[in-house]
Amino acid sequence: MSWASTAIYYDKINRGVRAKMGKRHSAPIIVDSLDFEPIATAQYADDWDGLTKTMVASARRLEVAGCEGAILCSNTMHKVYEAIADAVDIPILHIGDATADAMQAENITKAALLGTRFTMSEPFMREHLEGHGFELAIPDSERMTEINRIIYEELVMGEARTESKRTLKTILTNLGQEGNEAAVLACTELVMIVNTNGNVLPIFDTTTIHAEAAVEWILADN
């Protein structure tokens, strides 16, 4: 949910609406963009109660502003999805549900899960996807640490470094050699350094999948 991934979402959703509607159409969106520094600090401090309050307040602002639905542009913050969804009367499109639909459409049964250390090591996203029938693997501790470092020290600040692109390509190649049928980019910034069409494994980019689901959602009544 850094500004970097928020910008990707904004671009993809508007381009998606334009592609389907034509002419000068764009998406009617209200964005509540939050300062990521205190969010990252709270995550590392394990202050999920405080983060829940922040996310609930954001969702309520969107509801009061007239939004008919919302998307949470972060895999990690889906750890508190239920609390947010319960606090408002508008639907919130779960990133895991959209991703599971895309994986099922490609008959994937086993995939590697990449994201922040919270998403990789804790059960909230893994178990959500496993509930749809997938077997999920996570990188070993060394690779997990490096992926997490790249996300928090580079990507959330808008930096897409060549060496980090090489690192992710190597990790994905190794995960393919370990018997995974696909890889899930379960961090909305990872697409900044992963060529989703240029790897040995099929890549399920949750950012693109979530944004495309949002486009369908927005245009459902048109």
GISULPE-V584112 format. One record per backbone hydrogen bond with DSSP energy under -1.0 kcal/mol. NH is the residue of the N-H (numbers start at 0). CO is the residue of the C=O. If there is no record, write none. Layout:
NH;CO, NH;CO
This chain:
5;1, 6;2, 7;3, 8;4, 9;5, 10;6, 11;7, 12;8, 13;9, 14;10, 15;11, 16;12, 17;13, 18;14, 19;15, 20;16, 21;17, 24;21, 28;26, 39;35, 40;36, 41;37, 42;38, 43;39, 44;40, 45;42, 46;41, 47;45, 50;46, 51;47, 52;48, 53;49, 54;50, 55;51, 56;52, 57;53, 58;54, 59;55, 60;56, 61;57, 62;58, 63;59, 64;60, 65;62, 66;61, 69;90, 73;71, 77;74, 78;75, 79;76, 80;77, 83;79, 84;80, 85;81, 92;69, 97;93, 98;94, 99;95, 100;96, 101;97, 102;98, 103;99, 104;100, 106;103, 107;102, 110;134, 111;181, 112;136, 113;183, 119;115, 120;116, 121;117, 126;122, 128;124, 129;125, 130;126, 131;128, 132;129, 133;128, 134;108, 136;110, 143;139, 144;140, 145;141, 146;142, 147;143, 148;144, 149;145, 150;146, 151;147, 152;148, 153;149, 154;149, 155;150, 156;153, 157;154, 158;153, 164;160, 165;161, 166;162, 167;163, 168;164, 169;165, 170;166, 171;167, 172;168, 173;169, 174;170, 175;171, 176;172, 178;175, 179;174, 180;109, 182;201, 183;111, 184;203, 185;113, 185;183, 189;186, 191;188, 192;189, 197;194, 203;182, 205;184, 208;204, 209;205, 210;206, 211;207, 212;208, 213;209, 214;210, 215;211, 216;212, 217;213, 218;214, 221;218
